Amino acid sequence: MNELLALIVAKYNFWLYIILMMIGLYAMIAKNNLMKKLVGMNIFQTAIILFYVSIGYKHGATLPIIQGGHGTHDAVIHAADYINPLPHVLMLTAIVVSVATFGVAMALCVKIYQRYQTLEEDELRIRLSEK
Amino acid sequence: MKFLGLVIVCLTGGLLLYGSMDLPDWGDPASPASTHLSDYYIEHIVEETQVPNLVTAVLADYRGYDTMFETAVVFCAGLACFLLLRDFRPGKNRYYRHIPTGVMLHFKNPDTRMIPGNEFEHMDRDWVPSDIIIKTVCRILIPFIQIYALYVVAHGDFSPGGGFQGGVIFGSSLILMAISYNLKTLLKRVTEKFLSIFAATGVLIYVGLGVLAVIMGGQFLDYGMLAPLVPWDPGHVRALGMLGVEIGVGIAVMAVMVIIYVNIVSEGRHDEGL
């Protein structure tokens, strides 16, 4: 039991993100409304973003901005002093793209609503088979 | 379906939790993600690019292609929203409001129209009176939000900041204006043409800087080649190139955020939304 507890404490970030991710996945699978599915997708994306950012963290390290980097810089830079910038870069662009794709998805939802007067999936299926 | 979904989610979650046993501990400096490539970035970035902000340096220099196409994706998303939703049909009914009394006039014939002046103003079916407290607070706040956005863009290469963040802050200040006043007030100041030109200009600045480097005899997006064009301090040319790229990204992101918002809230009619 204590071993399991130590394991969870050492990796609690992954546990939290997996729970968050599963909430998003459940919303995408089980919800009937297209808008709710989109919200689920956004929760899922947020969990992935948090997961990546947490990978970049190092104990005892500071922000990835070189101290005294303005102008001439002679001191040796130790990689252990700065957190990993690569996941931050990837997620910075991922956040913007997730917002953009969310916008396109909402535009599609508006179009679907204008044509079929509903966003519920089962009703949509009935309307589609009518025509 | 709900029960089946729950079973699938629990199975996937359990498998992922089991898989996370092999992942490195939280904040472990010796984890595989932090030991190979990122160490090279951290230790060599200042001598290679003269930019102290590592995130910007990796974003705009080492991974310049990635960010360029990222900007193109954002531009395409704005374009997709416009093409899906924009409605060019003229409104059939016209609504006018008498400002002193609040009486509404409804013209069913699209040919008759009034010239809105001090007495009457043109309005829409879904019009909601705007609250004076919200309007005043937003009127005071918006210029400061915009100055902060420009500050964030300008600090892209030396301290926390960058084009994506600054562009989003600037775009959200314009969206705040649309929410607190109404959509027409925003579109009177920032027209649709202006937004479209800005969205394209941002991408053009990014690609143009890359092409300029090719013309100057270097590789695509090799900002160091721009040195003869900049009359001062050749050591900082890479930083200046990155700043230019960040400005392009900021302009594109700002314009696309507003395009997406305006088209979605008004279903493409551009009259009145939320």
Interface residues (C-beta under 8 A of the other chain):
Chain A: L7 A10 K11 Y12 N13 F14 W15 I18 I19 M21 M22 L25 Y26 I29 A30 S54 I55 G56 Y57 K58 H59 G60 A61 L63 P64 I65 I66 Q67 G69 H70 H73 I77 H78 A79 A80 Y82 N84 P85 L86 P87 H88 V89 L92 T93 I95 V96 V97 V99 A100 T101 G103 V104 M106 A107 L108 V110 K111 Q114
Chain B: M1 K2 G5 L6 I8 V9 C10 T12 G13 L16 L17 S20 M21 L23 D25 W26 G27 D28 P29 S31 A33 S34 L37 S38 D39 Y41 I42 E43 I45 V46 V51 P52 N53 L54 V55 V58 L59 R63 D66 T67 E70 V73 V74 A77 G78 A80 C81 L84 L85 F158 S159 P160 G162 F164 Q165 V168 V253 V256 M257 I260 N263 I264 E267
